[in-house]
Amino acid sequence: MLARAVFVGFRTTNSFQWTKRLLSVTSQVFQSSSKDDAKGEKVPFPGATLSYFTNKMQFIQSIDPIPTYRVMDREGKILDPSQEPQVSEEFSLKIYQNMLTLNIMDLILYEAQRQGRISFYMTNYGEEACIGSAAALDNNDVIFGQYREAGVLLYRGFGLDEFMNQCYSNEQDNGKGRQMPVHYGSKELNFQTISSPLATQIPQAAGAAYALKRSSQKNCVMCYFGEGAASEGDFHAALNIAATMTCPVIFFCRNNGFAISTPALEQYKGDGIASRGIGYGIDTIRVDGNDVWAVFNATRTARQLAADENRPVLIEAMTYRIGHHSTSDNSLAYRSKTEVEYWKRLDNPIIRFRKWLENKNWWNEEEENKFRTEIRKEILKSFSRAEKLQKPSLTELFNDVYDRPTPNLIAQKQELKRLIEEYPENYKLNKFKNEGKDL
């Protein structure tokens, strides 16, 4: 009865607001001229924004293309000085060095998977500029990521050892070896653990944002996903909830052109993903996703709208996925090598940002070579440390599932112990911490 009472009360409140809005709109309609030469009588119906009647029948399929906001051209030159962010050399170099670190770490871990040393990996090639979004957030803003947010975590302070431990699923892995590689998470850094099912994090982000709003905490939720995830029903449910409940959430879509092997042209016909935000009544912007400062500026303003005014925002970052979707994919089966090389040369976000830094005299080739050499050594040392560690204890399969072990979990644990004792040759227990002795 309590749930029903709350629900009815909510409807009553909305009904009052709806009636107030209708009376206001109707008043405007009758106070203004009901006719003019170009447009007919205004429409007071409550189900849409104030429209007007017309005697011309016209089906609308599209409107003017949504513009793509950028700050720098491909040579790293600022197009409009008023749009150049006023940031320090230290701040800028942190972003750039994180982009380089991410790029080199991707190369090492990708090759490690090809050598059979880890089971799976996903690179961020071509999408490194999205780190600019992390730089625009507050550390208390909650992040829901998808598969290519390693750069966001890197910027927040996720260590190289933490990346390696997770990808190796060893005893130091924060997730206790329960997740696939690149499914990172960090409670300390307000980064919700990534899950494999596509788009599930989008409605979760809307709900978390509503909770932030109810707590009166002046922070927002940032939710990352690809354009492929926007084809899921979860995307539409989340945007509708966020819009109607005015939730402080930023939906950040990395439109990299492909949902695994499906090109965008086969996913949807409309004007990208940004047009959907407008359809839901959400503040929306499309940005050049290979331009760090365009991403940074847009996210910084979006955060103000979300955190200060409880307004959901959709950012569509237009980019291109240079690498394969994952180590389980061969992108040459559905796109040409020439196409990939074209984008790699034409619009490399790292090269563009480096040119901007060099124009400022904040970076040069000597510093570039020195940093690349040093960070590669650090990554390889971390990689080596992680590889030598054991897997988590087998008991971690059963811990933390419930507050208290349930009868079926206890039975499963006993069954595993029995199987190990009966068939010891099938279990390489020397790879696990405590070698299964604590079962």
C-alpha positions as CSV (number, residue, x, y, z in Angstrom):
1,M,0.0,0.0,0.0
2,L,2.9,2.4,0.7
3,A,4.3,1.9,-2.8
4,R,0.9,2.5,-4.3
5,A,0.5,5.6,-2.2
6,V,3.8,7.0,-3.3
7,F,2.9,6.2,-6.9
8,V,-0.4,7.9,-6.7
9,G,1.1,10.9,-5.0
10,F,3.6,11.2,-7.8
11,R,0.9,11.1,-10.4
12,T,-1.1,13.8,-8.6
13,T,2.0,16.0,-8.5
14,N,2.6,15.5,-12.2
15,S,-1.0,16.0,-13.0
16,F,-0.9,19.4,-11.2
17,Q,2.2,20.4,-13.1
18,W,0.7,19.2,-16.4
19,T,-2.5,21.2,-15.7
20,K,-0.5,24.3,-14.8
21,R,1.5,24.0,-18.0
22,L,-1.6,23.4,-20.1
23,L,-3.3,26.5,-18.7
24,S,-0.2,28.5,-19.3
25,V,0.1,27.4,-22.9
26,T,-3.6,27.8,-23.6
27,S,-3.4,31.4,-22.2
28,Q,-0.5,32.1,-24.5
29,V,-2.5,30.7,-27.5
30,F,-5.5,32.9,-26.9
31,Q,-3.6,36.0,-25.9
32,S,-1.6,35.9,-29.1
33,S,-3.0,36.1,-32.6
34,S,-4.5,32.8,-33.5
35,K,-3.4,33.2,-37.1
36,D,-0.5,34.6,-39.0
37,D,0.6,34.4,-42.7
38,A,3.2,31.7,-42.3
39,K,1.9,29.6,-39.4
40,G,-1.5,28.6,-38.3
41,E,-3.2,28.5,-34.9
42,K,-0.9,27.4,-32.0
43,V,-1.4,23.9,-30.6
44,P,-2.1,23.6,-26.9
45,F,-1.9,19.8,-26.7
46,P,0.2,18.7,-23.6
47,G,2.0,15.8,-25.4
48,A,4.5,17.9,-27.3
49,T,6.4,21.2,-27.3
50,L,4.3,24.2,-28.3
51,S,3.6,23.7,-32.0
52,Y,1.2,25.2,-34.6
53,F,-1.5,24.0,-37.0
54,T,-0.8,24.0,-40.7
55,N,-2.9,23.1,-43.7
56,K,0.1,21.8,-45.6
57,M,0.7,18.1,-45.2
58,Q,4.4,17.3,-44.8
59,F,6.2,14.2,-43.5
60,I,9.5,15.1,-41.9
61,Q,12.3,12.6,-42.2
62,S,15.3,14.8,-41.3
63,I,16.4,18.3,-40.4
64,D,19.7,20.1,-41.0
65,P,22.7,18.0,-39.9
66,I,23.8,18.6,-36.3
67,P,27.1,20.5,-36.4
68,T,30.3,19.0,-34.9
69,Y,32.1,21.2,-32.4
70,R,35.9,21.5,-32.6
71,V,38.6,23.7,-31.1
72,M,41.7,22.6,-33.1
73,D,42.3,21.8,-36.7
74,R,44.3,18.7,-37.6
75,E,47.5,20.6,-37.3
76,G,46.8,21.5,-33.7
77,K,46.0,25.1,-34.5
78,I,43.2,26.9,-32.5
79,L,40.4,27.9,-34.8
80,D,38.7,30.4,-32.5
81,P,40.9,31.9,-29.7
82,S,37.9,32.3,-27.4
83,Q,37.5,28.5,-27.4
84,E,41.0,27.7,-26.3
85,P,40.8,26.5,-22.7
86,Q,42.9,28.5,-20.3
87,V,44.9,25.6,-18.8
88,S,48.4,25.2,-17.4
89,E,51.3,23.4,-19.0
90,E,51.3,20.8,-16.2
91,F,47.6,20.1,-16.7
92,S,48.0,19.7,-20.5
93,L,51.1,17.5,-20.2
94,K,49.3,15.2,-17.8
95,I,46.6,14.6,-20.4
96,Y,49.1,14.1,-23.2
97,Q,51.3,11.7,-21.2
98,N,48.3,9.7,-20.3
99,M,47.4,9.4,-23.9
100,L,50.9,8.1,-24.7
101,T,50.8,5.7,-21.8
102,L,47.5,4.3,-22.9
103,N,48.8,3.9,-26.4
104,I,51.9,2.0,-25.4
105,M,50.1,-0.1,-22.7
106,D,47.6,-1.1,-25.4
107,L,50.4,-2.3,-27.7
108,I,52.1,-4.4,-25.0
109,L,48.9,-6.0,-23.7
110,Y,47.6,-6.6,-27.2
111,E,50.8,-8.5,-28.1
112,A,50.6,-10.3,-24.8
113,Q,47.2,-11.7,-25.7
114,R,48.5,-12.8,-29.1
115,Q,51.2,-14.7,-27.3
116,G,48.7,-16.4,-25.1
117,R,49.8,-14.7,-21.9
118,I,46.4,-13.1,-21.2
119,S,43.1,-14.3,-22.4
120,F,41.5,-11.2,-24.0
121,Y,42.1,-7.5,-24.6
122,M,40.6,-4.4,-26.2
123,T,42.6,-1.4,-27.4
124,N,41.8,2.3,-27.5
125,Y,43.6,3.1,-30.8
126,G,42.2,6.2,-32.3
127,E,40.0,7.1,-29.3
128,E,42.7,8.5,-26.9
129,A,41.3,12.0,-27.0
130,C,38.4,10.9,-24.9
131,I,40.8,11.3,-21.9
132,G,39.9,15.0,-22.2
133,S,36.5,14.1,-20.8
134,A,38.0,12.7,-17.6
135,A,40.0,15.9,-17.2
136,A,36.8,17.9,-17.1
137,L,35.2,15.9,-14.3
138,D,35.4,16.1,-10.5
139,N,36.9,13.1,-8.8
140,N,33.6,12.6,-6.9
141,D,31.6,12.3,-10.1
142,V,30.6,8.7,-10.6
143,I,31.7,6.9,-13.8
144,F,30.0,4.1,-15.6
145,G,32.3,2.9,-18.3
146,Q,32.1,0.4,-21.2
147,Y,35.2,-1.2,-22.8
148,R,37.4,1.7,-23.8
149,E,37.6,3.8,-20.7
150,A,41.1,2.8,-19.6
151,G,42.3,6.3,-20.3
152,V,39.7,7.7,-18.0
153,L,40.9,5.5,-15.2
154,L,44.5,6.3,-16.0
155,Y,43.8,10.0,-15.6
156,R,42.0,9.4,-12.3
157,G,45.1,7.6,-10.9
158,F,44.5,3.9,-11.6
159,G,48.0,2.5,-11.4
160,L,49.9,0.4,-14.0
161,D,50.0,-2.5,-11.5
162,E,46.2,-2.3,-11.1
163,F,45.7,-2.6,-14.9
164,M,48.1,-5.5,-15.2
165,N,46.8,-7.4,-12.2
166,Q,43.2,-7.1,-13.6
167,C,44.2,-8.3,-17.0
168,Y,46.1,-11.3,-15.5
169,S,43.3,-12.0,-13.0
170,N,46.0,-12.6,-10.3
171,E,45.8,-12.5,-6.5
172,Q,46.3,-8.7,-6.5
173,D,43.4,-8.1,-8.8
174,N,40.7,-5.9,-7.2
175,G,38.0,-8.0,-8.8
176,K,39.5,-11.2,-7.4
177,G,39.9,-12.8,-10.8
178,R,36.2,-12.9,-11.5
179,Q,36.1,-10.6,-14.5
180,M,37.4,-10.8,-18.1
181,P,40.4,-8.6,-18.8
182,V,39.8,-4.8,-19.4
183,H,36.6,-5.0,-17.1
184,Y,38.1,-2.6,-14.6
185,G,36.6,-1.1,-11.5
186,S,37.6,1.0,-8.6
187,K,35.6,2.0,-5.6
188,E,38.2,4.5,-4.5
189,L,38.1,6.3,-7.9
190,N,34.3,6.2,-8.2
191,F,34.5,4.0,-11.3
192,Q,31.8,1.3,-11.4
193,T,33.1,-2.1,-12.5
194,I,32.6,-2.7,-16.2
195,S,30.2,-5.5,-17.2
196,S,30.1,-7.4,-20.5
197,P,26.4,-7.1,-21.4
198,L,26.0,-4.3,-23.8
199,A,24.3,-1.0,-22.6
200,T,23.3,-2.3,-19.1
201,Q,25.3,0.6,-17.6
202,I,23.2,3.3,-19.2
203,P,20.0,2.9,-17.2
204,Q,22.1,2.2,-14.1
205,A,23.8,5.5,-14.6
206,A,20.4,7.3,-14.9
207,G,19.3,5.6,-11.6
208,A,22.6,6.5,-9.9
209,A,22.2,10.1,-11.0
210,Y,18.7,10.3,-9.6
211,A,20.1,9.0,-6.3
212,L,22.7,11.8,-6.4
213,K,20.0,14.3,-7.0
214,R,18.0,13.0,-4.0
215,S,21.1,13.3,-1.8
216,S,21.5,17.0,-2.8
217,Q,25.2,16.2,-3.6
218,K,26.5,18.6,-6.3
219,N,28.0,15.9,-8.5
220,C,27.0,14.1,-11.6
221,V,27.3,10.7,-13.2
222,M,29.3,10.2,-16.4
223,C,28.2,7.2,-18.6
224,Y,30.3,6.1,-21.5
225,F,29.2,3.8,-24.3
226,G,29.6,3.2,-28.1
227,E,27.1,3.9,-30.8
228,G,26.4,0.2,-31.0
229,A,25.1,0.3,-27.4
230,A,22.7,3.1,-28.4
231,S,20.9,0.5,-30.6
232,E,19.8,-1.3,-27.4
233,G,16.6,-0.6,-25.6
234,D,18.4,0.2,-22.4
235,F,19.7,3.4,-24.1
236,H,16.2,4.7,-24.8
237,A,14.9,3.8,-21.4
238,A,17.8,5.6,-19.7
239,L,17.5,8.8,-21.7
240,N,13.8,9.0,-21.1
241,I,14.1,8.4,-17.4
242,A,16.9,10.9,-17.1
243,A,15.0,13.5,-19.1
244,T,11.7,13.2,-17.3
245,M,13.2,12.9,-13.8
246,T,15.9,15.6,-14.6
247,C,18.8,13.5,-13.5
248,P,22.4,14.9,-13.3
249,V,23.9,12.5,-15.8
250,I,26.1,13.0,-18.9
251,F,25.7,10.3,-21.6
252,F,29.0,10.2,-23.5
253,C,28.7,8.3,-26.8
254,R,31.9,7.3,-28.5
255,N,30.7,7.0,-32.1
256,N,33.7,5.2,-33.6
257,G,31.9,4.0,-36.8
258,F,31.6,0.3,-36.0
259,A,29.6,-1.8,-33.6
260,I,32.0,-4.7,-33.7
261,S,31.7,-5.6,-37.4
262,T,28.6,-3.6,-38.2
263,P,29.2,-0.2,-39.7
264,A,27.2,2.8,-38.5
265,L,25.4,3.0,-41.9
266,E,23.8,-0.4,-41.2
267,Q,23.0,0.4,-37.6
268,Y,20.7,3.4,-38.1
269,K,19.5,5.9,-40.7
270,G,19.1,9.0,-38.6
271,D,21.7,11.7,-37.9
272,G,24.0,9.8,-35.6
273,I,23.2,9.5,-31.9
274,A,23.0,13.2,-31.1
275,S,19.6,13.5,-32.9
276,R,18.1,11.1,-30.4
277,G,19.1,13.3,-27.4
278,I,17.2,16.2,-29.0
279,G,14.2,13.9,-29.4
280,Y,14.2,13.1,-25.7
281,G,14.5,16.8,-24.8
282,I,18.0,16.5,-23.6
283,D,20.8,19.1,-23.9
284,T,22.9,17.7,-26.7
285,I,26.2,18.4,-28.4
286,R,28.2,16.6,-31.1
287,V,32.0,17.1,-30.8
288,D,35.1,16.1,-32.8
289,G,36.1,13.1,-30.7
290,N,39.7,13.3,-32.0
291,D,40.1,16.9,-30.6
292,V,41.1,16.8,-26.9
293,W,40.0,20.3,-26.2
294,A,36.7,20.0,-27.9
295,V,36.0,17.0,-25.7
296,F,37.2,18.8,-22.6
297,N,35.3,22.0,-23.2
298,A,32.0,20.1,-24.0
299,T,32.3,17.9,-20.9
300,R,33.2,20.8,-18.6
301,T,30.1,22.7,-19.7
302,A,28.0,19.6,-19.6
303,R,29.1,18.9,-16.1
304,Q,28.0,22.4,-15.0
305,L,24.5,21.7,-16.5
306,A,24.3,18.3,-14.9
307,A,25.7,19.0,-11.5
308,D,24.4,22.5,-10.9
309,E,21.1,22.4,-12.7
310,N,20.1,18.7,-12.7
311,R,20.0,18.6,-16.5
312,P,20.9,15.5,-18.4
313,V,23.3,16.0,-21.3
314,L,24.2,13.8,-24.3
315,I,27.6,14.2,-25.9
316,E,28.3,12.4,-29.1
317,A,32.1,12.2,-29.8
318,M,32.8,11.5,-33.5
319,T,35.9,9.4,-33.8
320,Y,37.2,6.3,-35.6
321,R,38.3,2.9,-34.2
322,I,41.7,2.3,-35.6
323,G,42.2,-1.1,-33.9
324,H,40.2,-4.3,-34.1
325,H,37.1,-4.4,-31.9
326,S,38.9,-6.8,-29.6
327,T,41.4,-9.6,-29.8
328,S,38.5,-11.8,-30.8
329,D,38.0,-9.7,-33.9
330,N,39.7,-9.3,-37.3
331,S,38.5,-6.0,-38.7
332,L,40.1,-6.6,-42.1
333,A,37.2,-9.0,-42.7
334,Y,34.8,-6.0,-42.9
335,R,36.9,-3.0,-43.8
336,S,39.9,-2.3,-45.9
337,K,43.4,-1.7,-44.6
338,T,43.5,1.3,-46.8
339,E,40.6,2.8,-44.9
340,V,42.2,2.3,-41.6
341,E,45.5,3.7,-42.7
342,Y,43.7,6.8,-44.1
343,W,42.1,7.6,-40.8
344,K,45.3,6.8,-38.9
345,R,47.2,9.4,-41.0
346,L,44.4,11.9,-41.4
347,D,43.1,12.4,-37.8
348,N,45.4,10.9,-35.2
349,P,44.3,12.5,-31.8
350,I,47.8,12.0,-30.3
351,I,49.6,13.7,-33.1
352,R,47.1,16.6,-33.2
353,F,47.5,17.3,-29.5
354,R,51.2,17.0,-29.7
355,K,51.3,19.7,-32.4
356,W,49.3,22.0,-30.1
357,L,51.8,21.4,-27.3
358,E,54.7,22.0,-29.6
359,N,53.1,25.3,-30.8
360,K,53.1,26.3,-27.1
361,N,56.7,25.2,-26.8
362,W,55.6,22.8,-24.0
363,W,56.9,19.7,-25.8
364,N,59.5,18.6,-28.3
365,E,60.9,15.5,-29.9
366,E,63.6,14.9,-27.3
367,E,61.0,14.9,-24.5
368,E,58.7,12.7,-26.6
369,N,61.4,10.0,-27.1
370,K,62.5,10.2,-23.5
371,F,59.0,9.8,-22.1
372,R,58.1,6.9,-24.5
373,T,61.3,5.1,-23.5
374,E,60.7,5.5,-19.7
375,I,57.0,4.7,-19.7
376,R,57.6,1.6,-21.8
377,K,60.1,0.4,-19.2
378,E,57.6,1.0,-16.4
379,I,54.8,-0.8,-18.2
380,L,57.0,-3.8,-18.9
381,K,58.2,-4.0,-15.3
382,S,54.6,-3.9,-14.1
383,F,53.6,-6.5,-16.7
384,S,56.4,-8.8,-15.5
385,R,55.4,-8.4,-11.8
386,A,51.8,-9.2,-12.6
387,E,52.7,-12.3,-14.6
388,K,54.6,-13.8,-11.8
389,L,51.8,-13.6,-9.2
390,Q,49.5,-16.5,-8.5
391,K,45.8,-16.7,-9.2
392,P,43.5,-15.8,-6.4
393,S,42.6,-18.5,-3.8
394,L,39.9,-20.9,-5.0
395,T,37.8,-19.8,-2.0
396,E,37.3,-16.4,-3.7
397,L,34.9,-18.2,-6.1
398,F,32.5,-18.3,-3.2
399,N,33.3,-15.3,-1.1
400,D,31.4,-12.0,-1.3
401,V,28.6,-13.5,-3.4
402,Y,26.2,-13.2,-0.4
403,D,26.6,-11.7,3.0
404,R,26.3,-15.2,4.4
405,P,27.0,-18.4,2.3
406,T,23.8,-19.9,1.1
407,P,23.1,-23.7,1.1
408,N,23.7,-24.0,-2.7
409,L,27.1,-22.1,-2.4
410,I,28.2,-24.4,0.4
411,A,27.2,-27.4,-1.6
412,Q,29.1,-26.2,-4.6
413,K,32.2,-25.5,-2.6
414,Q,32.1,-29.1,-1.1
415,E,31.6,-30.5,-4.6
416,L,34.6,-28.6,-5.9
417,K,36.7,-29.9,-3.0
418,R,35.5,-33.5,-3.7
419,L,36.4,-33.2,-7.4
420,I,39.9,-31.9,-6.7
421,E,40.6,-34.8,-4.3
422,E,39.2,-37.3,-6.7
423,Y,40.9,-36.0,-9.9
424,P,44.0,-34.0,-8.8
425,E,45.7,-34.4,-12.2
426,N,43.0,-32.2,-13.8
427,Y,43.6,-29.2,-11.5
428,K,46.8,-27.2,-11.6
429,L,46.6,-26.0,-8.1
430,N,50.1,-24.7,-8.0
431,K,48.9,-21.7,-10.0
432,F,46.5,-20.7,-7.2
433,K,47.2,-19.0,-3.9
434,N,47.1,-21.6,-1.0
435,E,46.9,-24.3,-3.7
436,G,43.3,-25.0,-2.8
437,K,44.2,-26.1,0.7
438,D,41.8,-23.5,2.2
439,L,38.7,-25.0,0.5
